[in-house]
Amino acid sequence: MSHPLRRFVNFLIYAVLLSGNLYSPWVHASNWFYIETDVTRSSVKVASTEFNPLLPRLKLGFIITPQIMLEAHYAGNGDDTVANTILAVENISAAYLRLDSGIRSDIRMYVLLGSAETRIKTSNASGAVGNTDTYSDFSWGLGLEERVWSKHTLLTLEYSEYYNHDDVIISAVSLGFKFEY
C-alpha cells in the first residue's frame, strides 16, 4: 500500500475506534454494518483515448452515526481494447468517509471523500508484454440510494472519481444493491 493511502487507512481505523466509543449510544445495534455489490463501468482517459472496462465491485461499510460512515471499496479486474491497445484495470481499492443525508421518503444522497489506488496494465493486442502502473490520489464520489423490497435493501447509483492528474482521469459509474444489517 502506498504511503498516503496507508496513512489514510490508519486514520480511518483510529476514527472508527474512537467514534465507536464516543457515539455507541446513537448507533442501532441491528443496523451498524452494510455490504454492497455492484457493476461498475469505469472510464480511464489517457490523453484523448478513453477505455471503458466493466468491473465487479464490493463495498463494506461501518455506520458511526446515521449520517457518518466509513466505507472500503474493492473493484475487481476488467479490460477494454481501443486501437490495438489493451487496458486492464487489475483492481481499484479505496477508503472513504461517507457523509449521508439520511433516508427521506425512501431515498438518500451521499458524498464520499477519501483516497483510492488503481492498478492498470497496458499491453499491445498482439500479445506484447506491457507495463503496470499504480495511480493513487484523493478520491471523491456522489451517490443516490433508494429503498426497495424491504427496509434493509437499497438500489444504488454512484459516480466516483479515483484519479485526475497529468492527462489521466480514472472515474466510474456504478449500479448495485446494498444490504444493511
N, C-alpha and C positions, 0 to 999 in steps of 0.2 A: 504494500500500500504506500502511496506517495506521502511525503511528509505533511503537506497541508491537509490532505484527506485524513490522515491518521490523527492529526491534531483535532480536526472537527469531530471525528467519531469519538475520540476520548472525551471531548466536551459534551457530546450528546449523552454518553454513558453517565458522566457525573451529573448532568442535568436531570436525568431520569432518577438516579438515586436520591438526589436532593429533593426534587419535586415530589417523589413518591412519599417522602417523609412529611413534607410541608402540606401537600394537598390531598392526602389519602382520605380524609372525611368526605371530600367532594366527589371522589371517583366511585361510581357504582360498581360493586363487586362483580355484577353479572355483565358489565359492559366496559371493559378496560383494554381489550385486545381486539385487533381485527386483521384479516388477511384478505388480499385481493389478487385475482388473476385477471390478466387482460392480454389483448393482442395490441402490439404497438407498431405503428407504421412510422419508422424512423426516416429522417431526412438528413443526409450527410452531403453538404455542399462544399465542394473544393473548387475554388476559383469559380468558373462558370459551369461546372459539371455537377449534376445532382444525382445521388443514388438514393433509393428508397427500399431498403430491406425491411421485411416484416420480422418482428421479434416477439417471442412469448415473454411475459414479464410477471414477476411475483412481487407483491408488496406486503410488508409486515408493519403493523403499527401498534403503538402503545399510547393510550389516552391518559394524558396528565390531568387535564381539566376538560370539560365539554368543548372548549374552543381551542385547546392547545394539545397537539400530538407530536410524537416523534415517529418518523417513517424511514424504513430501509427499503430500497428498490433494487431488484436484480433482474436484468433483461438478458435472456439467452442469445444464442447466435442466429444470424440470418445474413443473407448476401444478396447482392444485385449486380448485374453486369451492364455497363454502359460503354459503348465504343471500344470493345475488346478489353476492357479493364474490369476485373472482378474486385469489388469492395465487399469484404466480410466484416460485419460487426461481431467480434468474438464475444463481448459482453459489455454491459453497462451496469455499474454499481453506483448507488447514490444514497446519501443520508440527508434527511430533511427535517426541519422544524415546520410543522404544518399549522397554519392559523385558519381556523374554521369559523364559518358564520353561524353554525348551529342549524338544526333542522327547522325549516319554516314551510308549512304546507307540503311536507314530504320531500322537499328539495333543500340542498345545502350547497354553498360555494366555499372554495378554499384556495389558499395561496401556499405554495411551497417555497422555502428558502433553504439552501444548503450547498452541498458540494457533490460533484459527480466525477467519475473516472470512466472513460470509454477506451476500449482496446479495439483497434481496427487493423485489419490485414488487407493489403492490396496485392494483387498479382495480375499477370497477363492471362488472357483467356486461353492461350496456347499451352498453359501449364508451367510457365517460367516461375521460379520462386520469387515471391515478392518480399515486402517488408512489413513489419508490425510496428505500429505506433500507438502510444498511450496519450490520451488527451484528458487533462484534469483541469477543472475550473469551478468557479462559483456557478451554481445552477439554480434555476427558479422554475416555477410552474403555476398554472391556474387550472382549477378543476371544478366540476359540477357533478353532484350525485343526486339520484332520485330513488326513493324507497319503492321497491317492487316486491310483490308476493307476500312479504312478511316484514316485521319491524327490524329484522336482522339482516336483510338482503337489500343491497342497493346496486343500481346500474350507474356506472361511472363514465365520464368523458373528461379527458385531461390533455393539456398541452404542456410540454416540458422543453426547456432549452438547457442542454447539457454543456455546450462549449460554443464560444463565439470569439475567435481571435484569428488573426493572420490569414484571412481568406478561407477559413474553415468554420462552418457552422454545423453543429450537430443538435438536432431537435427531434421531437416526436409528438405524435398524436395517438392517444390510446383509447380503447373502448373495452370495458370489462365489467366484472361483477365483484362486489365487495361483500364479505360476510363478517358481521360484528358478533363477538362473543362476550 
